[in-house]
C-alpha cells in the first residue's frame, strides 16, 4: 500500500526592474524578495513484499562486483517494481528555477550523449592546420595571404570563421582575415568578431585600427559590449593615448554599461599617470559606495600613484582601505607598496610591511628583496641590510644578478669591505648568479674607496684571466685607487689595457685622471698621467698646459675654460674646475687658482657657495675639493676684511660648512679645512653642536682683521 505525502510551501521572488537613477558605473547587489509560487512535493512508499530482479546479467565476476550488483539489495527493498509507481528515469525532468546569481553546479547529466572530443573533431583539426598555414606564410605579402584564403577546406560558416580568427597570431593577418570575412557576406558580422580582432590589434598596439573598427560598429549599429570597451580603453592606455582612453570611458559611461575590474583599474591608472589624484579618489570612492569591491590590481595602481608622489598619507590610505575591505595584498601589491615607501623615504614602514608580507605567507621575490635592499642602502641601514641577506640565504629566497649587485653597491656606498667580500664569494659559489662586470665594478669601487690598491689590482688580474670585461666605471675606480696610492706604473698599464679592451673614456674618467695629476709630486709622473689623458681629451690637456704657464693671460684662460666647460657633461663640470684649482695650488699658482674659482662661479659651477641672512653669513664648501675649499676660504676672508675696513654693516654670526661625510672611508674636508683655518689664524672654531661647521662672531672677525697687517690673505 502506498501512502502519499504532499506539501505546498510558498516561495516569493521579486526581481526589480532597472532604475535609471541608479549609478551607471556600479550597481548594488540585487536583494531578492520572495513571491508566492506553489510547489508540490510527492513521496511514495510501498509496504508490499519486495521482488528480486531476475533479468539482471550475472556474467560479472562476483569477487569484483559491479556498481549495479552492489546496489541490488537497495533496489530490491526500496524501489517499487510495479508499472504505475516506477520512476521514469529516461524521461526528461521538468525544469526547476535556478538562482541566476549563484554559479551553476557541475553535474553529470543522465541524458548526456557521447560526443567526440573537440580536439578530435576532424573539421576542427583541418581548420587549425589551415590557420597554422596562414600563420606561417609571409606576413609582408598580402597577395599570398589572400590567395591562401581561397583554399579554406570547409565552407565559411560563422563557427569556422571564428575558429580561424582566434588562431591567427600576428595582428596583421588577423586584421586581413577579418576584412576578408566581411567581403564574403556569408553571415552577418557580430560583436564577437570585432572583439576577437580588436584583442589581436591590442597586442600589436594598433589603437588607430581599433578606433576605426569601433566607429564602424557604431555606424553599422553593431552593439559594443563590455569586452569591446575594455579592449579599446586598455589598448589606448598601453599606447599612452590617455585622452583617448578617457574619451572611450566616457562613451561607455553614457551607454550605462558597467566596467569590469580590468577596465576600471585601467582607467584609474590613466588618471594616476595624468596626475589627476582627485579624479582617481573620486572614481574610487564612487565605486566603493555603489558596492564595487576593488581588487589587488586597483590598490597596486593607487599605491604606485601615491608612491611616485611621495605621499605618505596616500600610502596609509591604501593600506587602511585594503584592511577595511578585507582585501589580501598579493605579491605585486606588496612590491608596489615597498617601492612607494622607498620613494616616500619611510624605511621603517617598508621594513614593517615586508615583515607583514612574510607573516601572511607571501614569499618575496627578487624584486621585493632588491627594493628593500635599495631602501636600506639609501637609509644607510647596513645592519638591517646584512640581516636581510642572511635571511635570504637561510630561507632560500630567490636571488638574481640585480639583487646581488644592489647589495654590493650598497656595501660600496657604506664602505663595508668585509661584508662585500662575503657577498662576492657567495656569488662565485652560486650556480646561476656568478659575478659579472658590474659585480667586479662594485668590488673595485669598494677597494678604491678604501685605498686598498693591492686587492684592487688582484681583482683586475682575475678579471683578465676570466675574460670579464672592465667597464668605464670600473676603470675609473681602479685608476682613482692607484692614483691615491701613487702607483703610476700600474695606473698607466690599467688605462692602456682598458682602452685596448674597448673602454671609451668619459668625462668622469677624464676628471679622475685630472685629479691624479694634482696629486703627482714629480713632474715626470704628472706627464705620464697627462699622456693618458691626452688620448681621452686632448683639449683638456692643452688647458692644463696653459694654466701652468704664468705668462698666459686671464682672458686666454677664460676663453679656453669656457669652451671646455661647454663641451663637458653637466655633472663633470664642477669636478673639472676643482681639479684644475688643485693642480694650480700643488704648483703654488695661487693667483691662477683664484682666477679659476672666479670663473667657476661666473659659469654657475658653484651656485650655493655663499648664503646671506640678516643674522648670519655662511660659506658652503661641501661640493669643493680640498684645494678649491682653501681657495674659497681665502677669497671669503679677503672679502670680509674689506667689509670690516670700510666699516660696512655685518651680521652677528659667520659660519663655514665642510660636511662630515657619511662614508666609512670618507676623510671629508673638515680636517684639511681646520688645518688651513689654523694656518691663516682665522677666527673660526669648530662648532660642537654641528659637526663639520666652523663659526665666528662679528667681534672675533673685526678683532682679527684689525690685528693683521695689510698683506693679502693668500697662503
ZIFENMO-V287352 format. One record per backbone hydrogen bond with DSSP energy under -1.0 kcal/mol. CO is the residue of the C=O (numbers start at 1). NH is the residue of the N-H. If there is no record, write none. Layout:
co: <CO/CO>
nh: <NH/NH>
//
This chain:
co: <7/19/33/34/61/66/67/69/71/72/73/74/75/87/99/109/117/121/122/123/124/125/126/127/128/129/130/131/132/141/142/143/144/145/148/149/155/157/158/159/160/161/162/163/170/171/172/173/174/175/176/177/178/179/190/191/192/193/194/195/196/197/198/199/200/201/202/206/207/208/209/210/211/212/213/214/215/216/217/225/226/227/228/229/230/231/232/233/234/235/236/237/240/241/242/243/244/245/246/247/248/249/250/251/252/260/261/262/263/264/265/266/267/268/269/270/271/272/275/276/277/278/279/280/281/282/283/284/285/286/287/288/295/296/297/298/299/300/301/302/303/304/305/306/307/310/311/312/313/314/315/316/317/318/319/320/321/322/330/331/332/333/334/335/336/337/338/339/340/341/346/347/348/349/350/351/352/353/354/355/356/357/358/365/366/367/368/369/370/371/372/373/374/375/376/380/381/382/383/384/385/386/387/388/389/390/391/392/400/401/402/403/404/405/406/407/408/409/410/411/415/416/417/418/419/420/421/422/423/424/425/436/437/438/439/440/441/442/443/444/445/446/447/451/452/453/454/455/456/457/458/459/460/461/462/463/463/471/472/473/474/475/476/477/478/479/480/481/482/483/486/487/488/489/490/491/492/493/494/495/496/497/498/499/506/507/508/509/510/511/512/513/514/516/522/523/524/525/526/527/528/529/530/533/537/538/539/540/541/542/543/544/549/553/554/555/556/557/558/559/560/561/562/563/569/570/572/573/574/575/576/577/578/579/580/581/582/583/584/585/589/590/591/592/593/594/595/596/597/598/599/600/601/606/609/611/615/616/617/618/619/621/625/626/627/628/629/630/631/632/633/634/635/636/637/638/639/640/641/642/643/644/652/653/654/655/656/657/663/669/670/671/672/673/674/675/676/677/685/690/692/692/693/694/695/696/697/698/699/700/701/702/703/705>
nh: <41/22/14/13/64/70/71/72/75/76/77/78/79/89/102/112/120/125/126/127/128/129/130/131/132/133/134/135/136/145/146/147/148/149/151/152/157/161/162/163/164/165/166/167/174/175/176/177/178/179/180/181/182/183/194/195/196/197/198/199/200/201/202/203/204/206/205/210/211/212/213/214/215/216/217/218/219/220/222/229/230/231/232/233/234/235/236/237/238/239/241/240/242/245/246/247/248/249/250/251/252/253/254/255/257/264/265/266/267/268/269/270/271/272/273/274/276/275/277/280/281/282/283/284/285/286/287/288/289/290/292/291/299/300/301/302/303/304/305/306/307/308/309/311/310/312/315/316/317/318/319/320/321/322/323/324/325/327/334/335/336/337/338/339/340/341/342/343/344/346/350/351/352/353/354/355/356/357/358/359/360/362/361/369/370/371/372/373/374/375/376/377/378/379/381/382/385/386/387/388/389/390/391/392/393/394/395/397/404/405/406/407/408/409/410/411/412/413/414/416/417/420/421/422/423/424/425/426/427/428/429/440/441/442/443/444/445/446/447/448/449/450/452/453/456/457/458/459/460/461/462/463/464/465/466/467/468/475/476/477/478/479/480/481/482/483/484/485/487/486/488/491/492/493/494/495/496/497/498/499/500/501/503/502/510/511/512/513/514/515/516/517/518/520/526/527/528/529/530/531/532/533/534/537/541/542/543/544/545/546/547/548/552/557/558/559/560/561/562/563/564/565/566/567/572/573/576/577/578/579/580/581/582/583/584/585/586/587/589/588/593/594/595/596/597/598/599/600/601/602/603/605/604/609/620/618/653/613/655/611/657/624/629/630/631/632/633/634/635/636/637/638/639/640/641/642/643/644/645/646/648/647/698/617/696/619/694/621/666/673/674/675/676/677/678/679/680/682/695/693/658/659/687/656/685/654/701/702/703/704/705/706/707/708>
//
